[in-house]
Amino acid sequence: MYTELNENKETLESITAASPKVLAYFTASWCGPCKAIAPVFSSLSEKHGADVRFVRIDVDENTTTAENVRFPPFALRFLAVIFNRIFST
């Protein structure tokens, strides 16, 4: 299971400081590639949630976090494939 970031309650920095392994998924309701990746992210979070903290970050609702992290949302697809290969045994 994944956590929805609400930057009014916590920050990405506090999450990464508290968890040694974090996979952050930056998304937006208007982003087509993000919608395509959502099931992959959800599946990975279900499969590996005990070992890794999964965080979903809506860039429109968490503008400060989105502005401070320079990472294109579509790159998650590549990371998800790598992550899945690492943990698939």
Phi, psi and omega in degrees: 000149180248163179256139173270123179287134171234102187294352173282342181250327180207166180242161176298325178297319180292326178292313181291331177288328183274338183236128181291332180236118181226133172243113182261133181245108178270127186216170175208150183296334182269357187269110180300309178300326179296320178295324179291327183277338185309314179295326178295314179299315180297317179297316178297321181293324177292320185284323188239014183299337179285335184257336187226140175272120180259130183231125176261128184236111175280117186292337178281330180269341182234065188295323180296314178298315181298322180289331183274346180244121179260092184209116182293134183303324183293344180293342179300326180302313178298314181296322180296320178296314178298313180301315181296321179293323181293316186267352177276108179230000000 
